Amino acid sequence: MTQTPSPARRRMLKAVCTIPLAALLAYCPATFATPPDQGARPVISIAIHGGAGVISRASMTPESEAAYRADLGRALDAGYAVLEGGGSSLDAVDAAVRILEDSPMFNAGRGAVFNSEGINELDAAVMDGKTHKAGAVAGVRHVQNPVGLARLVMEKSPHVLLSGQGAEDFALENGVPLVPRSWFWTEKRWKQLEAAKRGDRLSAADIGYYGTVGAVALDREGNLAAATSTGGMTNKRWGRIGDSPLIGAGTYADNGSCAVSATGSGEYFIRTVAAHEISALMRLGGRGVREAAHEVVHGRLKELGGDGGVIVVDGKGGIAMEFNSEGMFRGARSSTGLREIAIY
């Protein structure tokens, strides 16, 4: 037998039936809400650089510009392919930087500049934004891809930074073959060394006299990573090491803010701890990725007399490529449809 509702219950049911649908959805559990679009995929992003400095249109032939753009494009697309295939941001920056290291066009790996003794000394670093683990090498002379050795330091050793002979011993212990110094010899870099020893002023034709290569990326899991590699400064002495292998100066990654790779006058990036400064402005100061990069590159860095640039990617896939020099070899690509390669 069906029980007739009491007058009080009838009043309550009537009240509920008059509540607007939007209000009911706001009050009810999430299972009553419209389900999210299951087809939506997280944004993936990558940015690369091939050095900043004296880079003018007057210094470029159409052929050389095309060659620079081609190698930047290959590195950018290789890194993006890793991300698109579901790979990690660490794998993506590793893949991109290896291509730039193997190109004689850039001051890293095969295209590295010579020190005062006529030897190529190479530095590199990687950092994982999820774990804050990092690895770096400095002053190595026989490693074809220093970025790969830096990653091995991060993954296979208890240390962050290894240098010189010790780093190369570590490479051999971990199955990394060493290459002869002739692998790194290029006529262009040798002529730059000779010019530096004569005291010639840097000319517009001396692209890569300073410089670095690097990559930053965001993968589908929301993890950030950064990698940087360099041959340092032409005619450097006394085992000089710049900002590239120094975590927080030329390389940094933190899932809570951004991933950064820097290029330019390394001593100034070290003194301003530029990569970490960008991260701190975002994490603690509430700056957006472009605002933070601009503030460091055009503010503190420039005020001290430093020139160069940075590439930065944040946890939402936003990208900044800021520089205060005449130019910066750079590229960016993301799943939003962006694909850009630029020099000036």
VEXDREN-2710 file (C-alpha; in Angstrom, 1 decimal):
% VEXDREN-2710
k/r/px/py/pz
1/MET/0.0/0.0/0.0
2/THR/1.4/3.4/-1.1
3/GLN/1.8/5.9/1.7
4/THR/0.5/9.4/1.0
5/PRO/3.3/12.0/1.6
6/SER/2.8/14.3/4.5
7/PRO/2.0/18.0/3.9
8/ALA/5.6/18.9/5.0
9/ARG/7.2/16.4/2.5
10/ARG/4.9/17.7/-0.3
11/ARG/6.1/21.2/0.3
12/MET/9.8/20.1/0.2
13/LEU/9.3/18.2/-3.1
14/LYS/7.6/21.2/-4.6
15/ALA/10.5/23.5/-3.6
16/VAL/13.1/21.1/-5.0
17/CYS/11.3/21.0/-8.3
18/THR/11.4/24.7/-8.7
19/ILE/15.2/25.0/-8.2
20/PRO/16.9/26.0/-11.5
21/LEU/18.8/23.2/-13.2
22/ALA/22.1/25.2/-13.1
23/ALA/21.9/25.5/-9.3
24/LEU/21.2/21.8/-8.9
25/LEU/24.2/20.9/-11.0
26/ALA/26.4/23.2/-9.0
27/TYR/25.2/21.6/-5.7
28/CYS/25.2/17.9/-6.8
29/PRO/28.2/15.6/-7.0
30/ALA/30.5/15.8/-10.0
31/THR/28.9/12.7/-11.5
32/PHE/25.9/14.8/-12.5
33/ALA/28.0/17.4/-14.3
34/THR/28.8/17.3/-18.0
35/PRO/31.8/14.9/-18.4
36/PRO/35.0/16.5/-19.7
37/ASP/36.0/16.1/-23.3
38/GLN/37.8/12.8/-23.3
39/GLY/39.4/13.6/-26.7
40/ALA/41.3/16.6/-25.4
41/ARG/45.1/15.9/-25.1
42/PRO/47.6/17.8/-23.0
43/VAL/49.7/20.4/-24.7
44/ILE/53.2/19.5/-25.7
45/SER/55.9/22.1/-26.4
46/ILE/59.5/22.4/-27.3
47/ALA/61.9/25.3/-27.9
48/ILE/65.5/25.2/-29.1
49/HIS/68.3/27.7/-29.6
50/GLY/71.6/27.7/-31.4
51/GLY/73.3/30.7/-29.7
52/ALA/72.9/34.4/-29.5
53/GLY/75.1/37.3/-30.3
54/VAL/76.4/39.2/-33.3
55/ILE/74.0/37.8/-35.9
56/SER/73.0/40.3/-38.6
57/ARG/71.5/39.9/-42.0
58/ALA/74.7/41.4/-43.5
59/SER/76.7/38.5/-42.1
60/MET/74.6/35.9/-43.8
61/THR/74.6/34.6/-47.4
62/PRO/71.3/33.1/-48.5
63/GLU/73.1/29.7/-48.5
64/SER/74.4/30.0/-44.9
65/GLU/71.0/31.2/-43.6
66/ALA/69.3/28.3/-45.3
67/ALA/71.8/25.9/-43.7
68/TYR/71.3/27.3/-40.3
69/ARG/67.5/27.1/-40.7
70/ALA/67.7/23.6/-42.0
71/ASP/69.6/22.3/-39.0
72/LEU/67.4/24.2/-36.5
73/GLY/64.4/22.7/-38.2
74/ARG/65.8/19.1/-38.0
75/ALA/66.6/19.5/-34.3
76/LEU/63.2/21.1/-33.6
77/ASP/61.2/18.4/-35.4
78/ALA/63.3/15.6/-33.9
79/GLY/62.5/16.8/-30.4
80/TYR/58.9/17.3/-31.2
81/ALA/58.5/13.9/-32.7
82/VAL/59.6/12.4/-29.4
83/LEU/56.9/14.3/-27.5
84/GLU/54.3/13.6/-30.1
85/GLY/55.0/9.9/-29.8
86/GLY/54.5/10.0/-26.0
87/GLY/58.1/10.3/-25.1
88/SER/59.5/12.2/-22.2
89/SER/60.7/15.8/-22.2
90/LEU/64.1/14.5/-21.2
91/ASP/64.3/12.3/-24.3
92/ALA/63.0/15.2/-26.4
93/VAL/65.7/17.8/-25.3
94/ASP/68.4/15.1/-25.6
95/ALA/67.4/14.3/-29.2
96/ALA/67.2/17.9/-30.2
97/VAL/70.5/18.9/-28.7
98/ARG/72.4/15.9/-30.2
99/ILE/71.5/17.1/-33.7
100/LEU/72.8/20.6/-32.9
101/GLU/76.0/19.1/-31.4
102/ASP/76.6/17.1/-34.6
103/SER/76.2/20.2/-36.8
104/PRO/79.4/22.2/-37.6
105/MET/77.2/25.3/-37.8
106/PHE/76.9/25.8/-34.0
107/ASN/79.3/26.3/-31.1
108/ALA/78.8/22.9/-29.5
109/GLY/80.0/19.4/-30.2
110/ARG/81.5/19.2/-33.7
111/GLY/81.2/23.0/-34.3
112/ALA/82.8/24.0/-31.0
113/VAL/85.3/26.9/-30.8
114/PHE/89.0/26.4/-29.8
115/ASN/90.5/27.4/-26.6
116/SER/93.9/29.3/-26.4
117/GLU/95.8/26.0/-26.8
118/GLY/93.9/25.1/-30.0
119/ILE/91.8/22.5/-28.3
120/ASN/88.0/22.1/-28.2
121/GLU/86.7/21.9/-24.6
122/LEU/83.0/21.0/-24.2
123/ASP/80.4/21.6/-21.5
124/ALA/76.8/20.4/-21.2
125/ALA/74.0/19.9/-18.7
126/VAL/70.6/18.4/-18.4
127/MET/67.9/18.8/-15.7
128/ASP/64.6/17.0/-15.0
129/GLY/61.9/19.3/-13.8
130/LYS/59.9/16.5/-12.1
131/THR/62.7/15.1/-9.9
132/HIS/65.0/18.1/-9.8
133/LYS/67.8/15.7/-10.7
134/ALA/70.6/17.1/-12.9
135/GLY/73.8/16.1/-14.6
136/ALA/76.6/18.1/-16.2
137/VAL/80.1/17.8/-17.7
138/ALA/82.7/20.4/-18.2
139/GLY/86.0/20.6/-20.1
140/VAL/85.7/17.3/-22.0
141/ARG/87.7/16.9/-25.1
142/HIS/86.8/13.6/-26.7
143/VAL/83.0/13.2/-26.3
144/GLN/81.0/13.5/-29.5
145/ASN/77.7/14.3/-27.7
146/PRO/78.3/15.9/-24.3
147/VAL/74.6/16.2/-23.6
148/GLY/74.3/12.4/-23.6
149/LEU/77.2/12.2/-21.1
150/ALA/75.6/14.8/-18.9
151/ARG/72.5/12.7/-18.8
152/LEU/74.5/9.6/-17.8
153/VAL/76.0/11.6/-14.9
154/MET/72.5/12.4/-13.8
155/GLU/71.2/8.8/-14.2
156/LYS/74.2/6.7/-13.4
157/SER/76.2/8.6/-10.8
158/PRO/75.6/10.2/-7.4
159/HIS/77.0/13.5/-8.7
160/VAL/75.8/16.5/-10.7
161/LEU/79.0/17.8/-12.3
162/LEU/82.0/15.9/-13.6
163/SER/85.0/17.6/-15.4
164/GLY/87.9/16.9/-17.6
165/GLN/89.6/13.5/-17.5
166/GLY/87.4/12.3/-14.7
167/ALA/84.3/12.9/-16.9
168/GLU/85.9/11.0/-19.8
169/ASP/86.9/8.1/-17.5
170/PHE/83.2/8.0/-16.4
171/ALA/82.2/8.0/-20.1
172/LEU/84.4/4.9/-20.8
173/GLU/83.1/3.1/-17.7
174/ASN/79.6/3.6/-19.1
175/GLY/80.2/2.5/-22.6
176/VAL/80.5/5.9/-24.2
177/PRO/83.2/5.8/-26.9
178/LEU/85.6/8.7/-27.1
179/VAL/86.4/10.3/-30.5
180/PRO/89.7/11.8/-31.7
181/ARG/90.1/15.6/-31.3
182/SER/90.1/15.9/-35.1
183/TRP/86.3/15.2/-35.0
184/PHE/85.8/18.7/-33.7
185/TRP/88.2/20.6/-36.1
186/THR/86.6/23.1/-38.5
187/GLU/88.4/25.7/-40.6
188/LYS/85.9/28.4/-39.6
189/ARG/86.6/27.9/-35.8
190/TRP/90.4/27.8/-36.4
191/LYS/90.3/31.1/-38.3
192/GLN/88.3/32.6/-35.4
193/LEU/91.0/31.5/-33.0
194/GLU/93.8/33.0/-35.1
195/ALA/91.8/36.2/-35.3
196/ALA/91.4/36.3/-31.6
197/LYS/95.1/35.7/-31.0
198/ARG/95.9/38.7/-33.3
199/GLY/93.5/40.8/-31.2
200/ASP/91.1/41.4/-34.1
201/ARG/87.8/42.8/-33.1
202/LEU/84.8/40.5/-33.4
203/SER/83.3/41.1/-36.8
204/ALA/79.8/40.4/-38.2
205/ALA/81.1/37.4/-40.0
206/ASP/82.2/35.7/-36.8
207/ILE/78.9/34.1/-36.0
208/GLY/79.3/31.6/-33.2
209/TYR/82.5/33.2/-31.9
210/TYR/80.5/32.8/-28.7
211/GLY/77.4/30.6/-28.3
212/THR/75.6/27.6/-27.1
213/VAL/72.9/25.2/-28.1
214/GLY/69.9/24.2/-26.0
215/ALA/66.4/22.8/-25.7
216/VAL/63.5/23.0/-23.3
217/ALA/60.4/20.9/-23.5
218/LEU/57.0/20.0/-21.9
219/ASP/55.7/16.4/-22.4
220/ARG/52.2/14.9/-22.2
221/GLU/52.7/14.0/-18.6
222/GLY/53.3/17.6/-17.7
223/ASN/57.0/17.2/-17.0
224/LEU/59.6/19.8/-18.0
225/ALA/63.2/19.3/-18.9
226/ALA/66.1/21.5/-20.1
227/ALA/69.4/20.7/-21.8
228/THR/72.3/23.0/-22.9
229/SER/75.6/22.3/-24.6
230/THR/78.5/24.5/-25.6
231/GLY/82.1/24.9/-26.8
232/GLY/82.5/28.0/-24.6
233/MET/84.5/31.1/-25.7
234/THR/87.0/31.3/-28.5
235/ASN/90.6/31.6/-27.1
236/LYS/89.4/30.8/-23.5
237/ARG/92.2/30.1/-21.0
238/TRP/92.9/28.5/-17.6
239/GLY/90.2/25.9/-18.0
240/ARG/87.5/28.5/-18.1
241/ILE/83.9/27.2/-17.6
242/GLY/80.8/29.2/-18.4
243/ASP/77.2/29.0/-17.4
244/SER/76.0/26.2/-19.6
245/PRO/76.9/23.3/-17.2
246/LEU/76.0/25.2/-14.1
247/ILE/72.6/24.3/-12.8
248/GLY/70.6/27.5/-12.1
249/ALA/72.8/29.7/-14.3
250/GLY/72.5/28.4/-17.9
251/THR/70.3/25.4/-17.3
252/TYR/67.3/24.8/-15.0
253/ALA/64.0/22.9/-14.9
254/ASP/61.3/22.8/-12.3
255/ASN/57.8/21.4/-12.9
256/GLY/56.4/24.1/-10.6
257/SER/57.6/26.9/-12.9
258/CYS/59.5/26.4/-16.1
259/ALA/62.5/25.0/-18.0
260/VAL/65.2/27.3/-19.1
261/SER/68.3/27.1/-21.4
262/ALA/70.5/30.2/-21.8
263/THR/73.1/31.4/-24.3
264/GLY/75.4/34.4/-24.3
265/SER/78.0/36.0/-22.1
266/GLY/78.3/33.2/-19.5
267/GLU/79.9/35.1/-16.7
268/TYR/76.9/37.4/-16.5
269/PHE/74.4/34.5/-16.5
270/ILE/76.4/33.0/-13.6
271/ARG/76.5/36.2/-11.6
272/THR/72.7/36.7/-12.0
273/VAL/71.9/33.0/-11.7
274/ALA/69.7/33.8/-14.7
275/ALA/67.9/30.5/-15.3
276/HIS/66.9/30.1/-11.7
277/GLU/66.0/33.8/-11.5
278/ILE/63.4/33.3/-14.2
279/SER/62.0/30.3/-12.4
280/ALA/61.8/32.2/-9.1
281/LEU/60.0/35.1/-10.7
282/MET/57.4/32.7/-11.9
283/ARG/57.1/30.5/-8.8
284/LEU/57.4/33.1/-6.2
285/GLY/56.6/36.3/-8.0
286/GLY/53.6/35.3/-10.0
287/ARG/55.1/36.4/-13.3
288/GLY/54.1/34.7/-16.6
289/VAL/56.7/33.0/-18.7
290/ARG/57.3/35.8/-21.1
291/GLU/57.2/38.5/-18.4
292/ALA/59.8/36.6/-16.3
293/ALA/62.1/36.0/-19.2
294/HIS/61.9/39.6/-20.4
295/GLU/62.6/40.9/-16.9
296/VAL/65.8/38.9/-16.5
297/VAL/67.2/39.3/-20.0
298/HIS/66.4/43.0/-20.5
299/GLY/66.6/43.9/-16.9
300/ARG/69.1/42.5/-14.4
301/LEU/71.3/40.8/-17.0
302/LYS/71.6/43.8/-19.3
303/GLU/72.1/46.2/-16.3
304/LEU/75.3/44.3/-15.4
305/GLY/76.5/44.4/-19.0
306/GLY/75.5/40.9/-20.1
307/ASP/74.2/40.0/-23.5
308/GLY/72.5/36.9/-24.8
309/GLY/69.2/35.2/-24.5
310/VAL/67.0/32.4/-23.1
311/ILE/64.4/29.9/-24.2
312/VAL/61.8/29.1/-21.7
313/VAL/58.7/26.8/-21.6
314/ASP/56.2/26.7/-18.7
315/GLY/53.9/23.9/-17.4
316/LYS/51.1/24.9/-19.7
317/GLY/53.2/24.9/-22.8
318/GLY/53.7/28.6/-23.0
319/ILE/57.0/29.6/-24.7
320/ALA/59.3/32.6/-24.4
321/MET/62.4/33.3/-26.5
322/GLU/64.0/36.5/-25.3
323/PHE/67.3/38.0/-26.2
324/ASN/69.0/41.4/-25.9
325/SER/71.6/40.8/-28.6
326/GLU/71.4/41.4/-32.3
327/GLY/70.0/37.9/-32.9
328/MET/69.5/34.4/-31.6
329/PHE/69.1/31.2/-33.6
330/ARG/65.9/29.8/-32.3
331/GLY/62.8/27.7/-32.9
332/ALA/59.6/26.6/-31.2
333/ARG/56.9/24.1/-31.8
334/SER/53.8/23.0/-29.9
335/SER/50.6/21.0/-30.3
336/THR/48.7/24.3/-30.5
337/GLY/49.9/24.5/-34.1
338/LEU/52.9/26.7/-33.5
339/ARG/56.0/26.1/-35.6
340/GLU/58.6/28.9/-35.8
341/ILE/62.2/29.2/-36.8
342/ALA/63.9/32.5/-36.5
343/ILE/67.3/34.2/-36.4
344/TYR/67.1/37.9/-36.2
END
